[in-house]
Amino acid sequence: MRKLIIAYIKFLLRSKNQHGVHSPFVYNLVTKCFYDKTKYSTYNQLKTYRKDLLQNKTTIEVTDLGAGSQVDKSNTRKVSDITKNAGTTVKRAKLFFRLSRYFKFNQVLELGTSMGIATHAISLGNPKTQITTIEGCPNISKFTKDNFNKLGLNNITSLTGDFKAVIPTLTSNTYDLIYFDGNHQKEATIEYFNMLIPTINNNTIFIFDDIYWSKGMTEAWETIKKHPQVTVTIDTFFWGFVSFRKEQAKEHFTIRI
């Protein structure tokens, strides 16, 4: 925790808002999406979904294929505890909704469904988006898939399995957004990144969760920034955004949200 606090202080010292951002792409993203203060009515659905999960005392036998939880080491966990310790926050769910609404993604891939809070937000942001989400734990995958069905979210395809085994079956597709949130380990993160490079188009966005979660994740983030096909990165502390726009000069931004 102390290392995370120090990292955040350093982030604040070097971060900026839209002022001083000369890239039109990044400036528009920051001002029209990141800093969009509109109180969308859909936000109530996002809050309700997460609130319901926080009140759900159902227990699930969890299979951890990634780094696992830093908080709960038990294999049997309540839905409420998973949501509290690992679920997407309301603030981030709202941002996912805005990103989905702003970019109008056609195809989305999510590595790590968990309780489906991010998936739910992306789906509501653009109901025409086709979302594929992968969850390593069979019981969590089933629970969340049932939730999606109850909510009538018909644009979500839920897959279950080890990312390393499932990703090769998807590399013939092209994705507009890929969200990496299932294995917070350096080697795995870099491996999945490299495996999914063939699926990008000029406008694809990659989002990496918890880039300061550990020393290894921060190292993975620095490695990804140096990739020759990466042109723009945005460090928001909790997420790292990656763009591959060929018309954009390579540049790294640190933005407060």
C-alpha positions, 0 to 999 in steps of 0.5 A: 500500500505504501508503494502505491501511495508513493507512486500516486504522489509521483503521478500527481506531480507529473500529471496534467489536465487538458491544458498543454495537450497538443494532440487533437485526438487526446485533447478531444478524448480528455475534454469530450469523454474523460471530463464529460460532466453530463449526468446520464440517466444510465448512470442509475443502472450502473449504480444499481447493478453494482449495489445489487452485487454488493448486497449479494451474499451468494458464495462462489468457489473461485479458481484463480488463473492469474495473480489472484486477490491481494485481499481474499486468499480463500477459494470460496468467496461471497459475490459481495466480497468479490465486488468490493475487492475486485469489481469495477468502481462506479466511477470507472463504470461511468467512464467505461459507459462514456468511452463506449458512447464516445467511440461507438466501438463495433467489436470489444474484447475483455480479458477478465469478466469478473462480476461484469460491471465493466462489461455491463457499462460498455454494453449500455454505452452502445447497445450495438457493440458486440462484446466478447468477454473471457473469464478464467473461473467457470463459476464466476463466468456462469454467475455473470453470464446468468446476470447478463441474460437476466438484464437482457444484454444480448450483445455480450458473448461470454467465454470461459477458459485460460486466456492463453488458450482462448486468445488464439481462437480470436486472433482472426477478429479485429477489435476496436477496444481490448480491456486487459483486466484478468492477469496482473502479472508482467510476463502474462500481460506482455504475452497477451498484448503481443498475441492480440497485436494482430487484431488491431486496426488504426483506431483500436484502443487497448486499456490496461487495468492497474498499471501500478498494481505491482512493480511487474505491472509497471514494468509491463506498462513501460515495455508496452509503451516502447512497442514500435506499433504503439503511438499514443499512451495515456497514463491515468494511474489506474488505467493505461490507454494505448493507441495505434494511430499511424497518423499520430507522432509517438507521444506519452501523456499523463492525465488526471481523471 
